[in-house]
């Protein structure tokens, strides 16, 4: 039996770790089907989310990292030394690990691993989730044998002989055992006969979205039920503020079942939440966009103005161009505009149906499997 060691790298956010998890799951399945013994390793930032990979059977190795920035920042004075420390660690650990192939998702800490892998002549496949590539992947592309992208539009940034449009890898647990919308609403203790809006702010939540939701909560609950992912750090404050915001709301006797804040969704919870939603209000991180599309849900997307290379805005408008979402710029996010847009979409089943079909077409299934097969094919 052939043994293949695959080294995963990336990290810094759930947007990097979850696609690595999806690829790891697909690798395990593909290797088993081809009678290959698989040794999965992760080398990257010591991120608390990397425990998700460990639970999936990936052995974790960490390194120091410094964030690469295209703009002037005093933080570079601290991060440049960290980068070189991480580079030395990557060369040393790579020598002892010596994988057959490397899969990089980009993000902080990935570039030293890619550089060390290239030095040792290890084949490298990188994946870019966003419509505008990050600096790590633009640099890593020079050393990669193959490049996969989530957005078709991102192909223009890479060598066409190396690059392929695969879509974004989605973790297996999110896609399996899907349930009906009515059942999902009931299991979440919502009324199955009334609309439900799901509010997502990324794995850590969004303080600005949280604060905005609190200011309009009374009016929003007149239109729809609300499931609100606040982020772990903001949960207690939002829970307290929401109670205060609803004290004088006429429908206050129903609010206990019409509004539910939660700190964080694991895969099973997110599967249920996306199944239940009639409309999703979200930041347009690549992970969120493709997960929403996987469930064929219409969305209202609010890009973060400060995102690197303005990639969230680019992501959002790619989805809007496909007809699957409405974009509201952060500067235009006022109660009147948002409530009117929500009311319009929830009141028009035909429009939501068209957006749902567009989301279904936008989602490209099987990305994790394609990447897994290519990793095993190019492994030395």
N, C-alpha and C positions, 0 to 999 in steps of 0.2 A: 504493500500500500504506500502510495506517495504521500509525503508530508509537506505541507506548504505553510510557511509562517507569513501571516499578513499583518503589517503594522499600520494601525490607524492613527491619524493625527488631526488636530484641529482643537477647537474649544474656545471658551470665552463667553459662550451663551448657549442656551438651549437650541438655538438655530443651527449650531454646529454639532452638538452632541447627538441630537435626535436623528439626523440623517446618518451619522456614524453607526448608531444603534440599528437603524433600518438596514444598512449595508452589512453589518455584522450578522444579523438574522438571515439575510439572503445568502450570505457566504456559507453559513452553517448548513443551510438547506441544500445549496448547490453542491457543496463539498461532499455531503452525505450521499447525494444521488450519483456522484461520480467516483465513489470509493476513494475519496481523498481525506487524509487525516489533517485537520485544520488546527493551527496554533495561532490564535488571535491575540494580538498585543495592542496596547494603546500607549503612545508616547506624546505627551503634551502638557499643557498647564495643569497644575493641581487644582482642578475645578471640582467643587462638591458634586456637580452633575455627573462626573465621570464614574460615580458609584453605580449609575444606571447601566453603564457598560460592564462593570464588574459583575453585576447581577446576571448579565447575559452571557457570562463565561469569558469575558475579555480580561486578560491580565494587565494591570495598570502600572505604568512607569511614568513618573512626573519629571518635569524640568522647569527651571526658572525661565521667565519670558518677559520681554519688553515689547510694548505695543509699537508697531510701525505707524508713523503718522506722515501725511503729505503736507502738513501745515506746521507753522511754528508754534511750539508750546514749551513752556518751562518744564513740563513733565518729561520731555525728551532727555533732559539732563539726568534724570533718574533711569529712564527706560533704555537708553543706549548702552550703558554698562550692563544692564540686565540682559539685553539681547546677546551680547558677546559671551556672558556667562552661560546663557542657555545654549548658545552655539557650541561651546566647548563640551557641555554636558551631552548635547545631541551627538556629537562625533564620538564621544567615549561610549555612550550607551548603545549607539548604533553598531559599533564594532562588536560588542558582546551579543547584541540581539540578532544582527545580520539577517533581516527578513528576506523573503523571496520577492515581495512586492510591497509597495506603500500606497495607502489611500489617504489623501489629504483633503479636508473640508475647508482649509483656510482658517483665518482667524488668528488671534494672538498665539504665538508659540509654534505655529505650524512651519514657518519658513526655515528655521534652523534644522528641523527634522528633514525637510525636503532637500536642503542643501547638503546635509550629511549623507542622505540616501543617494543623491546624485554622485557624490564623491566616491562612494563605495560601489557605484554602478548598479544600484538597485532600481528596477523599473518603478515608475511613479505614475499614478493616475490621480488627477485632482478633480474636484467637483466645485463648480461655482453656482450657488443658489440664486443670486440676485441678478436683476436685469443689467446692473452696472457692476462689474467685478470689483472686488476689494483689492487693496494693494498687495496683500500676501499672495493671492492667486495670480495676479498679473506678473509678479516676480517669479512665482513658482512655475508658471507656464513655460518659461525658458528651459526648465530642467525636467519637465514632465514628458512621458511617452504618450499619454493619452489625456484628453481633457473632456469632461462632461459638464453640461450646463443645464440649469433648470428652465431658464427662459430662452426661447429661440432667438430673441433679439441679442442675447449675450454672445452669440457665435461670432459676431463681427469683431470682437475684441481679441480673438485668438487665431492661431494658425489653423486654417481650414483643413489641413492634412491631419491634424491631431484631434480636432474638436468634433463633438457630436452632441446633438440635442437629445437628452434622455428624460428630462423632467426632474423632479425632486424626489429623492427617496423618502418614503413614508413608513414609519414603524408599523410592523405587522399587527400588533395588538389594537391599533387604532382602526384598522380596516376590517378585521375579522368580527364575526358574530354581530353584524349590525341589526338594529331593531327598528320597529316602526316609529314614526314621529309621535303618535298618540301614546304608545307604550313608554317611550322615553320621557315624555312630559309627566306621565303618571308616576313613574319611578323617581322623578325629581320633585314630586309633590306640587306640580303645577296643574292647572285646569287644561285637560287635553283639547277642549273645544275653543280655547282662546289663543291668540297669537303670542309668541314668545320671542323676545330679542335676546341674543347672547352677546355680551360685551367682553371683549378680550383686549388685554393691554400688553401681551407678551408674557414670557415666563416669570418676569419679576413685577409685572403690573406696570401701569402708567399713572403717575401721580396726577398729571394734567387731565387725563381722561376720567380718573376717579373723581376729581374735584368737579369736573363738568357734569358728570352724571348726578352727583348730589344736588347741584343747583337746579336741575330740571326734573328731578325724580318724581315729584308730585304730579307734574303735567305728563310725564312719560308713562306713568302707571295708569293714567286714564285711557291710554291708547293700547297698552300692551303689558304683558308680564315680562319680568326682567331677571335674567340670570347673569350675574356680574362677577367676573374673575378680577379680583382687586390686586393680586400679588401678596405674598406672605407678609411683607413689611408694612403694608397699608391696611391689612384686613381689619384689625381692631378699631382703627380710627374711622374707617368707612362704615363699619357696623354701627358704631356709636353715632356718627354724623347722620346716617340714614334714618335712624330712629328719631332724631331731632327734626330732620327735614320732613318727616311724615306726620308729625304731631297734629297739625291742623288740616291735614288732607281729608276731604269728605269721605273717601273710600277707605279710611284707615282701618276699618274692621276687616278689610280684605287684604291689607298690605302684607300680612304675615305669609300669605300664600302667593302673592303677586310679585314680590321682590325677594331675591335670595343672593346675598353676597357670599363668595367663597374665596379662600386665599389662593388656591392653586388647583389645577386639574392634573391628575395622573392620566395615563393613557385610557384606562377604562372610563374614568369620569368625563374626559374630553370627548370620547366616542359617544357617550350618552348625551352630552350637552349639544354637540353638533347635530346629532340625530333629532333632537327635540326642537332646535331653533327654526323659526320661520325667516329670520333675518339676523345677520351677524354684523356687529359694529366692532372694528378691529384696527390695530396698527398693521400696516402692510409689510411686516417682516416676511421673508420668503417662506419660512416654515409655516406661519399662520395662513398665508395665501393659499398654499398648496393643500393644506389640511382642510381648509374651508371648501376649496374646489373639489376635493375628494368626496365630500358629502353633498356636492352640487347645491350649495347654499348661496343665495344672493347676499351681497355685502355692501356696507358703507365703510370705506377705508379712509383713515386719517393719518397721513404721513407725518413722521417726526421731521421738523425742518432741519434739525441738526444732524441727521443721520449721515454717515460717511459717504462722500460722493453724491449725497442726496439720493441714495439708492432706494430708499423707501418710496419716494415720490415716483421714481422710475418704475418700481414694481407695481405701484398702485395704478398708474396710467396704462401699463400693459394689460392689466386685468380689466380695467374700464374699457379699453379699446376692443377687448374681446366681447364686451357686453355683459360681463358677469358682476360688475360692481359700479358703485357711484363713489366718486372721490370728493371729499370736502377738505380743503386746505385748513391747516391748523389756525391760520389767521382768520378764516371765515367761519370757524366753529362757534356759532352763536346759537342760543336756544331756539330762536325762530326758524333758522335754516334747518337745524337738525330735526326738530319736531315736525316741521312741514315735510321733510324728506321721508322721515319714518312713517308719518301718516299716509303719505302718497303710496309708498311701497306696500305697506301692510293692507291698504285698502284696494290694491289692484292685483288680484291673483294672476291675471294674464301677464303683467309685467314681471312679476316674481317668477312665473313659470319660464319665461324667455331667458331671464337671468340665470335661472337654475340650469337650463339646457346649455347656456353658454359656459357656465362654470364646469359642467360635466365634460364639455369638449376641450376646455382649457387644461384640465387635469390630464396628465400623461401617465397612465398606470404602468407599473412594471419597471420603474426606474432602478429600484434597488437590485432587482434580479439582473438587469442589463449590466449594471456596474459590477456586480459579483462575478458574472460570467467573464467580463473583460479582465478583471483583476486576476482571475485564475488563468486566463489565456496568456496574459503577458508576463506572468510570474516566471522568474528564471529558475 
